[in-house]
Amino acid sequence: MRPEVTAFVALGANLGQAVQAVQAALAALNDPENGLRLQRVSSLYRTAPIESSGPDYINAVAHIATTLTAPVLLERLQAIEQAAGRERPYRNAPRTLDLDLLLYGEARIDSPRLTVPHPRMFERAFVLLPLHEIAPELVSADMRRAVSAQAIQAL
């Protein structure tokens, strides 16, 4: 069995029952028999869409421990999205569920399918504030200041 790796996943939804979709995804991220153990979860946050349209998003960040490799974890995240009815008609389209792998241990991955750390995580308040809530050592004051103009509301 592979040793566990610490990973962080951003969750978001703005179509349908967004709160329930995020909560169901969190439950799916706690599947010890299949290599996923949910460690901590941020509060839920409400944010306006960025570079998109549609209703406000419900966002959160989860800290998981996993024995899955990063590519297999990405496949699992995409399967959870698909089960929630995720469609990808165009970039930044409104969505029933979006799961992004933010960090995977200390790994730096740059492949056609996966980039870790997530390439836009440091530009998004809806990622950095929930991440700071559960792992403050990963988000500096300068990082938080850089996104301070973005509206975000804890629920």
Backbone bond lengths (Angstrom), bond angles and torsions (degrees), N, CA, C in turn:
res aa  C-N    CA-C-N  psi(-1)  N-CA   C-N-CA  omega(-1)  CA-C   N-CA-C  phi
1 M - - - 1.455 - - 1.525 109.28 -
2 R 1.314 114.71 139.28 1.470 120.68 178.93 1.526 109.94 -71.05
3 P 1.335 117.49 148.61 1.466 119.61 173.59 1.532 110.20 -69.20
4 E 1.310 116.04 153.18 1.463 119.92 179.32 1.521 111.08 -71.70
5 V 1.314 114.87 145.97 1.457 124.12 175.76 1.521 106.89 -120.27
6 T 1.320 116.30 141.70 1.457 121.47 174.71 1.517 108.72 -81.71
7 A 1.322 116.22 131.61 1.459 120.99 177.94 1.518 109.33 -136.46
8 F 1.324 115.47 155.85 1.466 121.68 177.06 1.519 108.25 -125.28
9 V 1.338 115.16 134.72 1.455 122.61 -176.43 1.519 108.70 -125.32
10 A 1.337 116.82 129.80 1.464 122.10 173.06 1.518 108.02 -90.11
11 L 1.332 115.66 138.38 1.454 122.00 179.09 1.516 108.41 -121.84
12 G 1.323 116.81 141.02 1.456 120.83 176.74 1.513 110.62 -155.74
13 A 1.333 115.44 151.69 1.463 121.68 176.79 1.523 108.13 -157.27
14 N 1.341 116.23 144.05 1.463 118.75 174.99 1.526 113.24 -142.05
15 L 1.304 117.64 11.74 1.463 120.95 174.60 1.525 109.12 -121.72
16 G 1.317 116.51 149.80 1.461 120.29 177.81 1.516 111.32 66.49
17 Q 1.301 116.05 -143.12 1.464 122.57 -179.83 1.529 108.68 -88.94
18 A 1.328 115.81 81.28 1.463 121.20 -170.23 1.532 112.84 -62.09
19 V 1.312 117.83 -43.62 1.473 119.89 -179.48 1.523 109.93 -61.72
20 Q 1.322 116.06 -45.95 1.463 119.83 -179.78 1.532 111.17 -64.79
21 A 1.327 117.94 -36.45 1.469 121.04 178.95 1.520 110.47 -63.92
22 V 1.328 117.20 -43.34 1.463 120.56 179.00 1.535 109.88 -65.86
23 Q 1.330 116.90 -42.83 1.466 119.54 179.56 1.521 111.83 -64.10
24 A 1.329 117.49 -39.45 1.466 120.63 178.01 1.531 110.61 -65.79
25 A 1.321 116.84 -38.90 1.464 120.36 177.85 1.527 110.55 -64.46
26 L 1.319 117.04 -40.03 1.463 120.23 177.29 1.528 110.53 -61.09
27 A 1.318 116.05 -41.87 1.472 119.33 177.66 1.531 110.21 -61.85
28 A 1.335 117.29 -39.70 1.459 121.23 179.77 1.532 111.78 -67.61
29 L 1.336 117.04 -24.99 1.466 121.14 178.70 1.530 112.34 -78.97
30 N 1.325 116.63 -4.53 1.461 120.69 176.58 1.525 107.57 -111.24
31 D 1.325 115.42 83.04 1.455 122.93 -175.25 1.532 108.71 -136.73
32 P 1.350 116.70 71.06 1.466 120.50 -174.00 1.526 113.99 -54.91
33 E 1.321 117.97 -34.06 1.464 120.08 -179.17 1.524 111.99 -65.59
34 N 1.334 116.37 -20.85 1.462 121.16 179.57 1.525 112.55 -115.40
35 G 1.325 116.53 26.06 1.451 120.54 170.41 1.516 116.61 85.63
36 L 1.335 118.37 17.49 1.468 121.24 179.59 1.527 110.11 -128.38
37 R 1.327 115.33 124.21 1.472 119.71 174.92 1.524 108.53 -126.95
38 L 1.321 115.64 117.54 1.462 121.58 178.25 1.524 108.57 -72.98
39 Q 1.338 116.23 125.66 1.458 121.54 -177.50 1.527 112.35 -100.55
40 R 1.329 115.71 -52.68 1.467 121.05 -179.05 1.516 108.04 -147.02
41 V 1.332 114.80 154.38 1.463 121.31 178.09 1.517 107.92 -136.01
42 S 1.315 116.21 136.29 1.463 120.75 175.91 1.523 110.10 -72.22
43 S 1.303 114.73 172.94 1.457 120.70 168.28 1.522 107.97 -64.28
44 L 1.324 116.09 165.89 1.457 120.80 170.38 1.523 108.15 -84.30
45 Y 1.327 115.59 145.34 1.459 122.10 -179.50 1.523 108.81 -129.09
46 R 1.330 116.27 149.78 1.458 122.51 174.89 1.525 107.61 -109.97
47 T 1.358 115.73 130.03 1.459 120.64 179.42 1.520 109.88 -140.00
48 A 1.316 115.28 152.57 1.460 120.75 174.42 1.523 108.73 -76.20
49 P 1.329 117.63 151.11 1.468 119.89 177.02 1.536 110.81 -60.60
50 I 1.325 115.99 143.89 1.463 122.51 175.89 1.525 107.22 -111.11
51 E 1.342 116.06 130.69 1.462 121.52 -179.08 1.523 111.36 54.37
52 S 1.341 116.45 34.46 1.455 121.53 -177.46 1.524 108.67 -159.07
53 S 1.320 115.48 -171.12 1.456 121.17 177.39 1.519 107.86 -136.45
54 G 1.323 115.29 -175.52 1.455 119.77 177.90 1.511 111.60 103.45
55 P 1.328 115.68 -175.16 1.466 120.53 -178.88 1.527 111.74 -65.65
56 D 1.336 115.59 166.31 1.457 120.73 174.63 1.529 109.92 -60.20
57 Y 1.316 114.63 153.09 1.462 121.82 176.91 1.520 110.75 -90.99
58 I 1.314 114.53 152.16 1.461 122.67 164.59 1.521 104.63 -105.41
59 N 1.336 116.63 126.51 1.464 121.91 -175.68 1.517 111.29 -128.01
60 A 1.319 115.60 156.39 1.460 123.26 173.50 1.526 107.17 -160.44
61 V 1.324 115.57 168.86 1.463 121.63 172.46 1.525 107.54 -130.26
62 A 1.331 115.24 137.42 1.463 122.02 178.42 1.519 109.84 -115.74
63 H 1.309 114.57 140.73 1.469 123.06 172.53 1.521 105.10 -102.42
64 I 1.329 116.71 122.26 1.453 120.51 178.96 1.523 109.89 -124.37
65 A 1.318 114.92 157.50 1.465 122.66 168.21 1.519 105.30 -111.20
66 T 1.323 116.94 131.98 1.457 119.78 -174.79 1.521 111.69 -140.63
67 T 1.319 114.94 146.61 1.453 121.00 171.84 1.530 110.32 -99.32
68 L 1.319 117.55 0.95 1.460 121.79 179.14 1.525 110.18 -78.44
69 T 1.311 116.99 147.64 1.463 120.17 171.37 1.527 107.92 -69.17
70 A 1.313 117.73 162.70 1.461 120.72 -179.56 1.535 112.06 -59.41
71 P 1.347 119.71 -45.31 1.469 118.42 178.70 1.533 113.16 -63.21
72 V 1.323 117.29 -37.79 1.471 119.94 178.60 1.536 109.68 -70.05
73 L 1.318 117.16 -38.07 1.463 119.86 175.75 1.529 110.40 -61.28
74 L 1.324 117.33 -43.46 1.466 120.57 176.63 1.527 110.50 -57.76
75 E 1.323 117.50 -44.57 1.469 120.73 177.33 1.519 111.25 -59.67
76 R 1.328 117.30 -41.60 1.464 121.23 178.72 1.529 110.55 -63.28
77 L 1.339 116.86 -43.80 1.467 120.35 178.56 1.528 110.62 -61.06
78 Q 1.320 116.68 -42.46 1.462 119.96 179.41 1.520 111.79 -67.15
79 A 1.322 118.31 -33.06 1.465 121.55 176.26 1.529 110.62 -66.64
80 I 1.338 117.01 -38.60 1.466 120.64 176.70 1.523 109.68 -64.66
81 E 1.340 116.96 -42.06 1.466 120.63 176.36 1.531 110.63 -59.43
82 Q 1.329 116.23 -47.32 1.468 120.76 -178.60 1.519 110.98 -60.61
83 A 1.326 117.09 -41.06 1.464 120.88 179.25 1.525 111.33 -62.63
84 A 1.339 116.61 -26.15 1.471 121.63 178.80 1.531 111.43 -88.99
85 G 1.334 117.25 4.83 1.461 120.40 177.53 1.517 114.67 86.34
86 R 1.316 117.79 21.70 1.461 121.40 -178.86 1.518 110.99 -63.10
87 E 1.316 115.36 131.15 1.458 122.02 172.50 1.520 107.37 -122.20
88 R 1.305 117.72 155.04 1.466 123.28 -178.39 1.530 109.83 -126.97
89 P 1.352 117.40 66.16 1.467 118.56 -177.11 1.533 113.16 -69.75
90 Y 1.342 117.54 -29.78 1.456 121.97 177.36 1.522 108.28 -163.30
91 R 1.343 116.06 164.55 1.463 121.98 -177.77 1.522 110.47 -58.64
92 N 1.322 116.75 133.91 1.465 124.55 177.89 1.526 113.44 62.42
93 A 1.319 117.00 25.55 1.469 120.17 176.85 1.527 109.15 -66.35
94 P 1.341 117.16 151.12 1.466 118.79 172.05 1.528 109.22 -54.27
95 R 1.325 116.80 151.82 1.465 118.40 -173.25 1.515 113.19 -147.04
96 T 1.333 114.01 149.75 1.458 120.49 175.22 1.518 110.91 -72.03
97 L 1.342 116.86 -29.27 1.458 121.23 178.53 1.520 109.36 -165.49
98 D 1.318 115.77 137.57 1.460 122.47 176.58 1.520 107.25 -133.48
99 L 1.320 116.93 125.42 1.464 122.74 176.93 1.518 107.79 -122.40
100 D 1.326 116.22 121.89 1.459 121.30 -179.85 1.518 109.91 -119.47
101 L 1.326 115.99 129.65 1.460 121.11 174.14 1.519 107.60 -77.89
102 L 1.326 115.92 111.95 1.462 121.54 -177.18 1.517 111.73 -85.30
103 L 1.321 115.41 -52.57 1.461 122.26 -176.02 1.520 108.71 -138.84
104 Y 1.328 115.51 143.58 1.458 121.79 177.45 1.520 106.56 -133.74
105 G 1.332 115.61 93.85 1.456 120.56 -174.60 1.516 109.65 54.99
106 E 1.318 115.83 -135.67 1.466 121.65 177.45 1.527 111.67 -97.09
107 A 1.327 116.43 8.00 1.466 121.19 -172.18 1.522 112.60 -63.81
108 R 1.310 113.52 144.94 1.467 123.50 169.02 1.519 104.97 -118.46
109 I 1.320 116.44 113.80 1.464 121.65 -175.86 1.516 108.13 -123.75
110 D 1.310 116.41 131.00 1.464 121.47 176.19 1.517 107.57 -139.36
111 S 1.328 114.50 88.34 1.463 120.40 -179.81 1.525 107.89 -125.26
112 P 1.319 117.30 168.87 1.470 118.74 179.12 1.536 113.34 -58.84
113 R 1.343 117.87 -28.58 1.468 121.07 -177.13 1.524 113.96 -98.18
114 L 1.332 118.53 -21.15 1.461 119.93 -170.76 1.520 111.01 -150.27
115 T 1.331 114.84 132.07 1.462 121.84 172.91 1.523 108.00 -125.01
116 V 1.320 116.11 124.10 1.459 123.28 179.14 1.517 107.57 -135.62
117 P 1.335 118.72 132.18 1.455 126.97 -3.31 1.537 111.55 -58.74
118 H 1.321 114.59 155.27 1.462 119.95 -179.33 1.527 108.35 -56.25
119 P 1.335 118.48 130.98 1.465 121.02 -170.89 1.532 115.98 -65.02
120 R 1.331 118.59 -22.53 1.470 119.64 -178.96 1.529 113.66 -112.42
121 M 1.317 117.19 7.39 1.462 118.40 -174.68 1.530 112.67 -62.22
122 F 1.318 117.89 -30.81 1.464 120.16 -176.67 1.522 112.53 -82.29
123 E 1.339 116.66 -1.47 1.466 122.14 178.03 1.516 112.19 -103.25
124 R 1.325 118.68 0.06 1.457 122.17 -168.73 1.527 112.30 -122.40
125 A 1.317 116.17 116.46 1.468 119.92 175.27 1.521 110.64 -61.09
126 F 1.339 117.18 -35.63 1.467 119.91 -177.35 1.527 112.45 -68.31
127 V 1.325 117.46 -10.69 1.464 122.15 172.18 1.524 110.00 -100.52
128 L 1.321 116.50 -50.34 1.467 119.75 -171.69 1.527 113.88 -67.92
129 L 1.326 118.46 -39.52 1.471 118.74 -178.95 1.527 112.32 -68.25
130 P 1.349 119.15 -46.98 1.468 117.37 175.33 1.530 112.75 -64.34
131 L 1.330 117.29 -36.17 1.464 120.26 177.50 1.522 110.31 -63.70
132 H 1.317 116.64 -42.97 1.466 120.80 177.98 1.523 111.35 -61.38
133 E 1.317 116.44 -36.04 1.470 120.70 -179.80 1.523 111.60 -60.34
134 I 1.341 117.45 -40.15 1.468 119.94 -175.55 1.521 113.99 -101.88
135 A 1.336 117.30 -16.27 1.474 121.12 179.36 1.528 108.77 -146.47
136 P 1.332 117.50 68.87 1.461 120.59 -173.80 1.527 114.20 -58.22
137 E 1.307 117.18 -24.95 1.462 120.25 -179.38 1.530 112.23 -68.77
138 L 1.322 117.52 -14.97 1.469 121.22 -178.14 1.526 113.86 -92.29
139 V 1.335 116.92 -10.75 1.465 120.48 -174.12 1.529 109.53 -128.57
140 S 1.311 116.38 110.61 1.465 120.95 -177.23 1.528 111.58 -78.63
141 A 1.314 115.42 165.54 1.465 120.62 175.76 1.526 110.65 -61.42
142 D 1.324 117.41 -37.23 1.464 120.48 177.72 1.528 111.25 -63.26
143 M 1.311 117.01 -40.08 1.469 120.21 177.67 1.524 110.46 -62.90
144 R 1.321 116.74 -43.12 1.475 120.21 179.69 1.521 110.62 -66.08
145 R 1.338 117.50 -40.01 1.463 120.56 178.27 1.530 111.42 -61.66
146 A 1.313 116.98 -37.10 1.461 121.60 -177.73 1.532 112.66 -62.63
147 V 1.336 117.86 -22.89 1.468 121.46 -179.61 1.520 112.24 -113.80
148 S 1.320 117.11 11.70 1.467 121.00 -172.95 1.511 114.36 -65.57
149 A 1.322 118.90 -19.63 1.472 121.14 178.80 1.526 112.06 -80.77
150 Q 1.322 118.09 -12.43 1.462 120.99 -179.77 1.526 110.25 -81.26
151 A 1.329 115.57 128.68 1.467 120.71 -178.70 1.527 109.98 -71.76
152 I 1.328 114.96 131.35 1.463 121.26 178.02 1.520 107.57 -151.79
153 Q 1.334 115.92 139.38 1.464 120.46 -176.65 1.514 109.06 -132.90
154 A 1.332 116.18 124.09 1.468 120.12 174.93 1.519 108.03 -71.99
155 L 1.329 115.88 140.40 1.475 120.54 178.43 1.505 111.15 -95.52
